[in-house]
């Protein structure tokens, strides 16, 4: 059983689409189909149910996938552990950070001043309903994956952001129910911040009317500046990104906040580089909290 065939099978199993899998693997579709067929012949069963051009992982395929993923993960962990033994604190880290663009660049810059030989693969967007492929993730907590372990880093306030000149812009704080009839700009469904703030609106007794949805926090901020609506802005992870054309209103009812943490996979080998970065990150946020001015 060839290792390459197993890797191809995992890709097809995750996408359940032969053409898309071939494109991501950068191989011809006939070659990929042949590889899957050879694997099925060796096993003596079909791993996919085929209906026209569509394929679906069947019972045999689901069982096989579960074991193949564990085997491939074990090989990857072994490779990285041997690399650690041979090289020390070097290597690369797969870091996911679906919490905005401000917080991670400053953290990485400070880290690489001390560890310039550690490189990063940055994953700002990833699908939250599929098996995670990061080493570490900086995100709002909890992170709902199996075998995930987390450490809180900071709890941040969530403001209501309104354009200058808005009727609420002069207020020192508001009850969220006062924004019930506003036009909202936000991240699309699937982003943890969107789900969290929708819940806060429901607690305040209304369903927010979103007139714009985006995957890009910068687009959200630009639309607020243009006077197109209001939005929720986290205090720390989007700090310094609003500018003078936006007023940030503290919300006193309900208390709107979220906890940002660093998470890792408990069933996955964490390289020496990742361990060093995890500890650096915890200390970085602890120091930032100590240095923050008192309100």
Helices and strands as residue ranges (DSSP letters): H 3-15, H 18-25, H 29-43, E 48-51, E 54-57, H 59-87, E 91-96, H 102-114, E 118-123, E 136-140, E 148-163, E 173-175, G 176-179, E 183-187, H 192-203, E 209-214, H 217-225, E 231-234, E 246-253, E 257-265, H 272-291
